[in-house]
Structures are given as structure tokens and as C-alpha cells.
Amino acid sequence: MVATPIGNREDLSPRAQAVLAEADVIACEDTRHSRPLLAAFGIAGELLSYHEHNEDQVAPRLLRRLRAGETIALISDAGTPLISDPGFLLVRAAREEGVRVEPIPGPCAAICALSAAGLPSDRFLFVGFPPRTRPQRLVWCQGFAKEPGTLICYESARRAAATLSDLAEGLGSERRAVVARELTKRFETFLMGRIAELAEQVAASPEHQLGEMVIMIEGDPRVDDERDRAEQARVLGILAAELPLKQAAALAASITGGARNQLYKAALRTRDQAD
């Protein structure tokens, strides 16, 4: 079995073309999207619809064909399969049965965007697609708010303004960010600025609300000690609102690894300032 990136005609490598031409069956998200592109290269093999809504049912059928010795090529509508696209269940099942899974290098929107973004690339965290609602997105942000590496997510351009606004609230409006839209296509666009600025820019432009986006945001710029102190203060504040200060400080120290005496003194200062 091979996992083959696909997208624009110009992005399809000669190796990928050869693999697709020789495959017994090509599993693809939408045969209507894939067929014209494959036809442009004279590839007219069997296509089988394989997407997130039928993966549970189709994966066993494909596995049976793999056991029988057939070669299956797995492609997505654009980019590299399994990167926020279906295919995980099939690849895992194939490997568990000892079936060879061969990756074919090619386009990946996250890596393509990061290489041209001008943000640090020595460490990054890909977080997939954001949740659809604002409350869910704000909770989602908490999971990686302290990540020091560059953050990368995918988003539909029509939801990008709302998502950027929530990212600004959840991560801090002053963080540098880059949005890349319609990568490797005719209307490829890169925008760079602070998160809040980009939210306003996208909201004000109907053009920027078309297509697909990669959103990249610089990681938490604070050093480890600053992040630790901020987390200790957050936990202490929650506990101190409900418990005696000594108990709150002891619990906060146990949860965060901070020094109990220092946390108790910090709680006293906060109380005195409030008074």
C-alpha cells in the first residue's frame, strides 16, 4: 500500500504518477475531484471512495484486497494523506498485519506554509482543524497556550476571521502570526502581522474569506520560569478564591511544583492589594 500526496497538477511528482498508474485501486476522498486530475496524466485505474464518513466500512474491504496481494494507492483531495485527512485506520491495520506501507513524498500544506512563513521552524506543533464554536475554540487554545514552538492549524477561509479572533483572545493578541491561503494555487496569498490585526484584515476582505488557510502563530515567547510562575499564579488564584490562604498555597504548590512559602506570600500580597 502506498500513501501518495496529490493536489495541483504541477505538484504531482513523476514517482507519484508512476505509483498511481500501477496501483490496482486508488482510494480517494472524492472520486469527482481526483478523476479529472488523474485523467490529465493518462491514469484511468479503479477509483474507490474513501473518506471520514465511510472509513470504518471501506477500510476492511481494502485490507482484504491488500491481503490478496493487490497494491492500493491512498490519496487525499489535496496534500498528504492522514494529515487532517482520513487513512489512519487503514494504515494502522495494514501495519498490524505486516503489510508494507510506503510513503510517497510530496505536498503538505503545513510544511509548505511553514517553509515560507518567516516564523521559527526548529520546533512546531500541528494542531489540526479548530473546533467550530467559540467556546470550544477558547478551551482548545488552553491546550497549547504555553507551547514554545510555532503553532500550525488548518482552517476554512470563511471561518478564519472568527478563529483568528479567538486565537488572539486565547493566546494573546500581540503574538506574531502568518496566514497562508490557497497554497500552490493561482491565488496563493501570505499575510503577516499580529493575530488581532490579521483577524481584522481577513474580516474586512471578501477575497481573504475564500478557499483554505494555514494559520501559523509564534509560540509562547516566555522562558520556562515565566511560564511556570504564570501557571502557579493562575492555580493559586482559583484555589484562594475558595480556600484559606495557607491551604490554597499548599495545594497550589503540590499541583504546580512551586514553593509553598513563596505562593503563600504571593497570596498575601494579592489579598492586601485587594483590601
Secondary structure, DSSP 8 states (H G I E B T S, - for coil): -EE--B-SGGG--HHHHHHHHH-SEEEES-HHHHHHHHHHTT----EEE--TTTHHHHHHHHHHHHHTT--EEE--SSBSTTSSSS-HHHHHHHHHTT---EE-----HHHHHHHTT-S--SSEEE--S--SSHHHHHHHHHTTTT--SEEEEEEEHHHHHHHHHHHHHHH-TTSEEEEEESTTSTT-EEEEEEHHHHHHHHHT-GGGGSSEEEEEE----S-HHHHHHHHHHHHHHHHHTTS-HHHHHHHHHHHH---HHHHHHHHHHHHHHH-
